[in-house]
Amino acid sequence: VQLVESGGGLVQPGGSLRLSCAASGFTFSSYDMRWYRQVPGKERELVATITSAGGSTNYADSVKGRFTISRDNAKNTVYLQMNSLEPEDTAVYYCNRFGYWGKGTLVTVSS
């Protein structure tokens, strides 16, 4: 199983970023997928979940209405569209399938 995140970077407050997670080594369409984030010194926080077929999503209250999780099962990829970014969204963002993690991608929101 391999999960590879990309799309992080430096963005100004109010800006947008789209994270991608390319998955391989398993039947992607059979698994729910999640995005987590972690700030140094704090616990990893669940940000968003999407079911295997993409029919249902859930979000942390802190990102509801600003972030959108989606997936393309034909491309074995899950996305996190992040809009109206705030400095408090600064973190390393991780892609997760039950039992497996990517290495993360850093998102920095700063002027």
C-alpha positions in Angstrom: 0.0 0.0 0.0 1.3 3.4 -0.9 -0.3 6.8 -0.4 1.5 9.9 -1.8 0.2 13.3 -1.0 0.9 16.4 -3.1 -0.3 20.0 -3.6 0.8 21.6 -0.4 2.5 24.9 -0.2 2.4 28.5 1.0 -0.8 30.4 0.5 -2.2 33.7 1.8 -5.2 33.8 4.1 -8.4 33.6 2.1 -6.6 31.6 -0.6 -7.2 28.1 -1.9 -5.2 24.9 -2.4 -6.1 21.5 -3.7 -4.4 18.5 -2.2 -4.1 15.2 -4.0 -3.4 11.7 -2.7 -2.4 9.1 -5.2 -3.0 5.6 -3.9 -1.6 2.3 -5.1 -1.2 -1.3 -3.9 -4.8 -2.0 -3.0 -8.3 -1.9 -4.5 -8.9 1.8 -4.0 -12.6 1.8 -4.8 -13.2 -0.6 -1.9 -12.0 1.7 0.9 -13.2 4.8 2.7 -10.5 7.4 2.6 -9.6 10.2 5.0 -7.6 13.4 5.3 -6.0 14.2 8.6 -3.8 17.1 9.7 -1.2 17.7 12.4 0.4 20.7 13.9 3.7 20.1 15.7 3.1 19.4 19.3 -0.6 18.6 18.8 -2.5 15.4 18.1 -3.4 14.4 14.6 -6.9 15.7 13.7 -9.4 14.1 11.4 -10.4 16.6 8.7 -12.6 14.8 6.3 -13.8 11.4 5.3 -15.3 10.0 2.1 -16.9 6.6 1.6 -15.6 4.1 -0.9 -18.0 5.1 -3.7 -17.9 8.7 -2.8 -21.5 8.9 -1.9 -21.0 10.2 1.6 -18.6 12.7 3.2 -18.0 14.1 6.7 -16.0 17.0 7.9 -14.5 18.4 11.1 -16.5 21.4 12.3 -13.5 23.6 11.9 -13.4 23.1 8.1 -17.1 22.5 7.3 -18.2 24.8 4.5 -14.6 25.6 3.4 -13.1 22.2 2.6 -14.4 19.6 0.1 -13.2 16.0 -0.1 -13.7 14.1 -3.3 -12.3 11.0 -5.1 -11.8 9.7 -8.6 -11.8 5.9 -8.3 -10.7 5.6 -12.0 -7.5 7.5 -11.1 -7.1 6.0 -7.6 -6.9 9.5 -6.2 -8.5 11.4 -3.4 -8.6 15.1 -3.2 -9.1 17.9 -0.6 -10.2 21.2 -2.0 -9.4 23.9 0.6 -11.0 27.3 0.3 -11.0 30.4 2.5 -7.8 29.2 4.2 -7.0 30.6 7.6 -3.6 30.7 9.4 -5.1 28.0 11.8 -5.2 25.6 8.8 -1.4 25.5 8.8 -0.4 21.9 9.3 1.0 18.8 7.7 -1.9 17.1 5.9 -2.0 13.3 5.7 -3.9 10.9 3.5 -5.2 7.8 5.3 -6.6 4.5 4.5 -7.4 2.3 7.5 -4.0 1.2 8.8 -1.9 3.2 6.3 -0.6 6.7 6.1 1.1 8.8 3.5 4.2 11.0 4.4 2.2 14.2 4.4 2.3 17.5 2.6 2.8 20.8 4.4 0.3 23.6 4.1 1.3 27.0 5.3 -1.3 29.8 5.5 0.5 33.1 6.0 0.7 36.6 4.7 
